[in-house]
Amino acid sequence: MLPVCRQRCFNPHLSLSRSFSLSSSILADIQRAIDTAQFPCDSIRNFSIIAHIDHGKSTLADRLLELTGTIPKKTFGSNQQVLDKLKVERERGITVKAQTASMMHAVNSKKYLLNLIDTPGHVDFSWEVSRSLAASQGALLLVDATQGVQAQSISVFHIAKERGLTIIPVLNKIDMPASQPERVALQLQSTFGVDPVDVLQISAKTGQGVEAVLRAIVERIPPPSASVERPLKALLFDSHYDRYRGVISLVSLHNGTIRKGDKIASCHTRKKYEVQEVGIMHPEELPTASLRPGQVGYIACNMKESSEAYVGDTLYRVGAPVDPMPGFRPAKAMVYAGIFPVDTNDFIKLEESVKRLTLTDRSVSVQRESSSALGQGCRLGFLGTLHMDVFRQRLEDEYDANIIVTAPTVPYKVIYKDKIVFVSNPTEFPELSDSSSGVKEVQEPVVKATIIVPEDYLGEMMELCFAHRAEDLDHRYLDAGATKSACIILTCTVPLSEIVTDFFDKLKSKSSGYASFDYENVGYKQSNLSKMVFLLNGKPVDALALIVHRSAQQEVGRTWVKKLHKVIPRQLFEVPIQAAIGKKIIARETLKALRADVTAGLYGGHYERKMKHLENQKESKRRMKRIGSVDLPQEAFFDILSTKAK
């Protein structure tokens, strides 16, 4: 029998924090201290933190974990982003993955189990927010006292209200010189109908007022309604993959109790499993004897395939079936892009990496795709361009993938005489100039955009919206009265394809960073669209096809042709680079041929000798142009697809 320290070394599936626990006896003491049987339903509070991006959710989570003794308080400095565990989250300073942590806190000499779920704040990760709220009975609506109510604040408030959650409004960053807590409290009142008396004022950075937040969680948020006598019924709301234990599922228990050794089954797949380990996130995985009604924790039950852990699934005890819970509305992809390996031999590895990564992000849709230029790859659907960029970075960071990502597109609705087809890949878009295609009309997705901006920048925002084909513009004051530094809510209907390019960058630039932006899907609308293809020496390159609106054909065509001219290596013959819509050429650049000096060895003699050599060279280049093909190297694809149009 190996000693404890040797066993720990040979047990690689233990998390890093658990590997550094001092001894097995200390771990046993912690497990006894967190006996889940001590916490009946009336001693449990499940809550989420919801807010606009960069309003201090992760900082508040750090202070809550410190105050409850879940993590030790540092002597020098402070804990930062404890629940932001991904490399991409720490590099970008944003939350992209909802994380769970269980805390113990005593109020009036009674111990409570508080289950915190820290959620993302960006609009692209709204599906993460809705899943987190399904396992909660309350939410802390965090608003920055220096910036006020912003676009995503409104969006997450309505998501929480629809689920019937108790909302505790909290103003953060009151220690900042620019904070205006009274004004922002009036904004909350006029926007959400919140009584300013109920608004808590805190500084998550310094810890000021955070103790009052813990008391409000216990006093205002209702306990979960669950029963220990009823059959086991658990909602699977998240999961991740462990290479040694398989799929680890995060569950919220609605009824019954689950222990190690129990036989459970899935309502979705009908497969049966034996529970190998149960526990809570504290904030790392901490095994416990059981999970009881109303509690949130994890289970490991030898799920080997990532597809078996269906988010929104209901788990029950074998022999005691239950009615499945409603689950979640499937995420609807708003942006599509192709992902291809730089080395075509790495496709199998890339496909497996994508499958593992989608286990932690079920909002991504995946299907195989092949390109004559790029080889085998995957076509992925995302909730937005930031979502796409984060997924790409996670593939590179966590799975060491070397990939090429094609230009993002949106799903178009093509209405034929006898059918309706949704097209997200430009190569599958029909040629509308061909009357035999049978297309009646083409529709593009439109969204209702909400922009909150200081009054001084209203003109620039309206100009930006009109430049991106916005319609139905409307605006109103967010503040109760038109004050000197009033904020305005601007709403409009804009095509989704206009947003997925550089709209957000321009928005921040024109508003000096003050504007906040949110959008929701409102369906499809008829539009004048066409497919633009790029020809190299008269041959189309399928991976570079685009779907563009008629008003932008000339500008887009010229821009992309110039980009191609810069990245394509010169050939031994002249190469025309053309942008075409149907049979009409929109833009053209010519790549000059590499020319050998065939007259270098001729000294003296009649000039006709030189002319003869030059004519032979011209004829050879004409013949090469007829039969030659231009291979666009992978590096050129990488350059053109990763460089924004200037």
Backbone hydrogen bonds, N-H to C=O, Kabsch-Sander energy under -0.5 kcal/mol:
donor,donor_aa,acceptor,acceptor_aa,energy
7,Q,3,P,-2.7
8,R,4,V,-2.3
9,C,5,C,-1.6
10,F,6,R,-1.8
11,N,8,R,-1.0
14,L,11,N,-1.5
19,S,15,S,-2.0
20,F,16,L,-1.2
21,S,18,R,-1.2
27,L,23,S,-1.9
28,A,24,S,-2.1
29,D,25,S,-2.0
30,I,26,I,-2.3
31,Q,27,L,-2.2
32,R,28,A,-2.3
33,A,29,D,-2.3
34,I,30,I,-1.8
35,D,32,R,-0.7
35,D,33,A,-0.5
36,T,34,I,-0.8
38,Q,35,D,-2.3
39,F,36,T,-1.5
43,S,40,P,-2.1
44,I,41,C,-1.7
45,R,113,L,-2.3
47,F,45,R,-0.6
47,F,115,N,-2.6
48,S,138,G,-1.5
49,I,117,I,-1.8
50,I,48,S,-0.5
50,I,140,L,-2.5
52,H,142,L,-0.6
53,I,121,G,-0.7
55,H,52,H,-1.1
60,L,56,G,-2.1
61,A,57,K,-2.3
62,D,58,S,-2.0
63,R,59,T,-2.0
64,L,60,L,-2.4
65,L,61,A,-2.3
66,E,62,D,-1.9
67,L,63,R,-2.9
68,T,64,L,-1.8
69,G,66,E,-1.4
70,T,65,L,-1.8
71,I,65,L,-1.4
84,D,81,Q,-0.5
85,K,83,L,-1.4
90,R,86,L,-1.7
91,E,87,K,-2.3
92,R,88,V,-2.1
93,G,89,E,-1.7
94,I,89,E,-0.9
96,V,94,I,-0.5
99,Q,118,D,-1.8
101,A,116,L,-2.5
102,S,281,M,-3.9
103,M,114,L,-3.0
105,H,112,Y,-2.2
107,V,110,K,-2.5
110,K,107,V,-1.4
112,Y,105,H,-2.7
113,L,43,S,-3.1
114,L,103,M,-3.4
114,L,112,Y,-0.7
115,N,45,R,-2.9
115,N,113,L,-0.6
116,L,101,A,-3.2
116,L,114,L,-0.7
117,I,47,F,-1.6
118,D,99,Q,-2.4
119,T,49,I,-1.1
121,G,95,T,-0.6
125,F,122,H,-1.9
126,S,123,V,-1.4
128,E,125,F,-0.6
129,V,125,F,-1.3
130,S,126,S,-2.2
131,R,127,W,-2.0
132,S,128,E,-2.0
133,L,129,V,-2.3
134,A,130,S,-0.9
135,A,131,R,-0.5
135,A,132,S,-1.2
136,S,133,L,-1.5
137,Q,46,N,-2.6
138,G,46,N,-1.2
139,A,166,T,-2.6
140,L,48,S,-2.9
141,L,139,A,-0.7
141,L,168,I,-1.8
142,L,50,I,-2.5
142,L,140,L,-1.0
143,V,170,V,-2.6
145,A,172,N,-2.7
147,Q,144,D,-0.5
148,G,144,D,-3.0
153,S,150,Q,-0.8
154,I,150,Q,-1.5
155,S,151,A,-1.6
156,V,152,Q,-2.7
157,F,153,S,-1.7
158,H,154,I,-1.9
159,I,155,S,-1.7
160,A,156,V,-2.3
161,K,157,F,-2.4
162,E,158,H,-2.3
163,R,159,I,-1.2
164,G,161,K,-1.6
165,L,160,A,-2.1
166,T,137,Q,-1.9
168,I,139,A,-2.8
170,V,141,L,-2.8
171,L,200,L,-3.7
172,N,143,V,-2.8
172,N,170,V,-0.5
174,I,202,I,-1.7
176,M,173,K,-1.3
179,S,176,M,-1.6
180,Q,145,A,-2.6
184,V,180,Q,-2.4
185,A,181,P,-2.2
186,L,182,E,-1.7
187,Q,183,R,-1.7
188,L,184,V,-2.3
189,Q,185,A,-1.8
190,S,186,L,-2.6
191,T,187,Q,-2.5
192,F,188,L,-2.5
193,G,188,L,-0.6
193,G,189,Q,-1.3
194,V,188,L,-1.2
198,D,195,D,-1.8
199,V,196,P,-1.0
200,L,169,P,-2.2
202,I,171,L,-3.2
202,I,200,L,-0.5
203,S,208,Q,-2.4
207,G,203,S,-2.4
208,Q,203,S,-0.7
210,V,207,G,-1.5
213,V,209,G,-0.9
214,L,210,V,-1.7
215,R,211,E,-1.8
216,A,212,A,-2.2
217,I,213,V,-2.2
218,V,214,L,-1.7
219,E,215,R,-2.4
220,R,216,A,-3.1
221,I,216,A,-0.7
221,I,217,I,-1.1
226,A,224,P,-1.0
227,S,254,H,-0.7
233,K,255,N,-2.1
234,A,315,L,-2.1
235,L,252,S,-2.6
236,L,234,A,-0.5
236,L,313,D,-2.6
237,F,235,L,-0.8
237,F,250,L,-1.8
238,D,250,L,-1.1
240,H,248,I,-2.0
242,D,246,G,-3.0
246,G,242,D,-2.5
247,V,303,M,-2.9
248,I,240,H,-3.1
249,S,247,V,-0.5
249,S,299,I,-2.3
250,L,238,D,-2.9
251,V,249,S,-0.5
251,V,297,G,-2.9
252,S,235,L,-2.2
253,L,295,Q,-2.5
254,H,233,K,-2.8
254,H,252,S,-0.5
255,N,233,K,-1.5
256,G,227,S,-2.5
258,I,291,L,-2.3
260,K,289,A,-0.7
261,G,275,V,-2.9
262,D,259,R,-1.8
264,I,262,D,-0.6
264,I,273,Y,-2.6
265,A,316,Y,-2.8
266,S,271,K,-1.8
267,C,314,T,-2.4
270,R,266,S,-1.5
273,Y,264,I,-3.0
275,V,262,D,-2.8
276,Q,300,A,-3.0
277,E,300,A,-1.5
279,G,298,Y,-1.7
280,I,286,L,-2.1
282,H,280,I,-0.6
282,H,284,E,-3.7
286,L,280,I,-2.5
288,T,278,V,-2.1
291,L,258,I,-2.2
294,G,253,L,-2.5
295,Q,292,R,-2.1
297,G,251,V,-2.1
298,Y,279,G,-2.4
299,I,249,S,-2.3
300,A,277,E,-2.5
301,C,247,V,-0.7
303,M,247,V,-0.5
304,K,302,N,-0.7
308,E,305,E,-1.4
309,A,306,S,-0.8
310,Y,308,E,-1.6
311,V,309,A,-0.6
312,G,236,L,-3.4
313,D,310,Y,-2.1
315,L,234,A,-2.7
316,Y,265,A,-2.2
318,V,263,K,-2.2
320,A,317,R,-2.4
333,A,331,A,-0.6
334,M,382,F,-2.9
335,V,382,F,-2.3
336,Y,409,T,-3.7
337,A,380,L,-2.1
339,I,378,C,-3.2
340,F,404,I,-2.6
342,V,402,N,-2.6
344,T,342,V,-0.6
346,D,343,D,-2.5
347,F,344,T,-1.1
350,L,346,D,-2.4
351,E,347,F,-2.9
352,E,348,I,-2.0
353,S,349,K,-2.1
354,V,350,L,-2.4
355,K,351,E,-2.0
356,R,352,E,-2.2
357,L,353,S,-2.3
358,T,354,V,-2.4
359,L,355,K,-0.7
359,L,356,R,-0.6
360,T,356,R,-0.5
360,T,357,L,-1.1
361,D,357,L,-0.5
364,V,361,D,-1.4
365,S,381,G,-1.5
367,Q,379,R,-1.4
369,E,377,G,-2.6
371,S,375,G,-2.2
375,G,371,S,-2.4
377,G,369,E,-3.1
378,C,339,I,-2.4
379,R,367,Q,-3.8
380,L,337,A,-2.7
380,L,378,C,-0.6
381,G,365,S,-2.3
382,F,335,V,-3.8
388,M,384,G,-1.9
389,D,385,T,-2.4
390,V,386,L,-2.8
391,F,387,H,-2.2
392,R,388,M,-2.3
393,Q,389,D,-2.2
394,R,390,V,-2.5
395,L,391,F,-2.1
396,E,392,R,-1.9
397,D,393,Q,-2.9
398,E,394,R,-2.8
399,Y,394,R,-0.6
399,Y,395,L,-1.2
400,D,396,E,-0.7
401,A,395,L,-1.5
403,I,401,A,-0.6
404,I,340,F,-3.1
406,T,338,G,-2.7
406,T,404,I,-0.5
409,T,336,Y,-2.9
412,Y,423,V,-3.2
413,K,443,Q,-2.7
414,V,412,Y,-0.7
414,V,421,V,-3.5
415,I,413,K,-0.6
415,I,441,E,-2.7
416,Y,414,V,-0.7
416,Y,419,K,-2.9
417,K,438,G,-1.2
421,V,414,V,-2.7
423,V,412,Y,-2.8
423,V,421,V,-0.5
428,E,425,N,-2.0
429,F,426,P,-1.3
432,L,430,P,-0.9
434,D,431,E,-1.2
435,S,433,S,-0.7
437,S,434,D,-1.7
438,G,435,S,-0.8
440,K,415,I,-2.8
441,E,415,I,-1.4
443,Q,413,K,-3.0
444,E,525,K,-2.6
446,V,523,G,-2.6
447,V,494,V,-2.6
448,K,520,E,-2.9
449,A,447,V,-0.8
449,A,492,C,-2.7
450,T,518,D,-3.3
451,I,490,L,-3.0
452,I,516,S,-2.0
453,V,451,I,-0.5
453,V,488,I,-2.2
455,E,486,A,-2.4
457,Y,454,P,-1.9
458,L,455,E,-1.7
461,M,457,Y,-2.1
462,M,458,L,-2.4
463,E,459,G,-2.2
464,L,460,E,-2.3
465,C,461,M,-2.4
466,F,462,M,-2.4
467,A,463,E,-1.9
468,H,464,L,-0.9
468,H,465,C,-0.8
469,R,466,F,-1.4
470,A,465,C,-2.0
471,E,493,T,-2.8
474,D,491,T,-2.3
476,R,489,I,-1.7
478,L,487,C,-2.8
479,D,487,C,-0.8
483,T,481,G,-2.0
486,A,483,T,-1.2
488,I,453,V,-2.9
489,I,476,R,-2.9
490,L,451,I,-3.6
490,L,488,I,-0.6
491,T,474,D,-3.0
491,T,489,I,-0.5
492,C,449,A,-1.7
493,T,471,E,-2.9
494,V,447,V,-2.4
494,V,492,C,-0.5
496,L,445,P,-2.5
498,E,495,P,-1.2
499,I,495,P,-0.7
499,I,496,L,-1.0
500,V,496,L,-1.6
504,F,499,I,-0.6
506,K,502,D,-2.0
507,L,503,F,-2.4
508,K,504,F,-2.2
509,S,505,D,-2.0
510,K,506,K,-2.9
511,S,507,L,-1.3
512,S,509,S,-1.0
513,G,508,K,-2.4
514,Y,511,S,-1.8
516,S,452,I,-2.0
518,D,450,T,-1.9
520,E,448,K,-1.4
522,V,446,V,-2.1
525,K,444,E,-2.1
527,S,442,V,-2.3
529,L,527,S,-1.2
530,S,548,V,-2.0
532,M,546,L,-3.4
533,V,531,K,-0.5
533,V,580,A,-2.7
535,L,578,Q,-2.9
536,L,539,K,-2.8
537,N,535,L,-0.6
537,N,576,P,-2.3
539,K,536,L,-1.5
541,V,534,F,-2.1
542,D,540,P,-0.6
544,L,541,V,-1.4
545,A,542,D,-1.5
546,L,532,M,-2.5
548,V,530,S,-2.4
548,V,546,L,-0.5
550,R,528,N,-2.0
552,A,549,H,-1.7
553,Q,550,R,-1.1
556,V,552,A,-2.5
557,G,553,Q,-2.6
558,R,554,Q,-2.4
559,T,555,E,-2.2
560,W,556,V,-2.5
561,V,557,G,-2.0
562,K,558,R,-2.1
563,K,559,T,-1.9
564,L,560,W,-2.5
565,H,561,V,-2.2
566,K,562,K,-1.4
567,V,563,K,-1.5
568,I,564,L,-2.3
575,V,591,L,-2.3
577,I,589,E,-3.5
578,Q,535,L,-2.3
578,Q,576,P,-0.6
579,A,587,A,-2.5
580,A,533,V,-3.1
580,A,578,Q,-0.5
581,I,584,K,-2.7
582,G,531,K,-0.5
582,G,580,A,-0.5
584,K,581,I,-2.0
586,I,579,A,-3.3
586,I,584,K,-0.5
587,A,579,A,-1.2
589,E,577,I,-2.4
591,L,575,V,-3.2
591,L,589,E,-0.5
592,K,590,T,-0.8
594,L,571,Q,-3.3
596,A,594,L,-0.5
598,V,596,A,-1.5
600,A,597,D,-1.3
602,L,599,T,-1.5
603,Y,601,G,-0.7
604,G,602,L,-0.5
609,R,606,H,-1.4
610,K,606,H,-0.7
611,M,607,Y,-2.0
612,K,608,E,-2.2
613,H,609,R,-1.7
614,L,610,K,-2.4
615,E,611,M,-2.5
616,N,612,K,-2.0
617,Q,613,H,-2.0
618,K,614,L,-2.3
619,E,615,E,-2.4
620,S,616,N,-2.2
621,K,617,Q,-2.2
622,R,618,K,-2.3
623,R,619,E,-2.2
624,M,620,S,-2.4
625,K,621,K,-2.2
626,R,622,R,-1.5
627,I,623,R,-1.9
628,G,624,M,-3.0
631,D,629,S,-0.7
632,L,630,V,-0.7
636,A,633,P,-0.5
637,F,633,P,-1.7
638,F,634,Q,-2.6
639,D,635,E,-2.3
640,I,636,A,-2.6
641,L,637,F,-2.3
642,S,638,F,-1.3
643,T,639,D,-0.9
644,K,642,S,-0.5
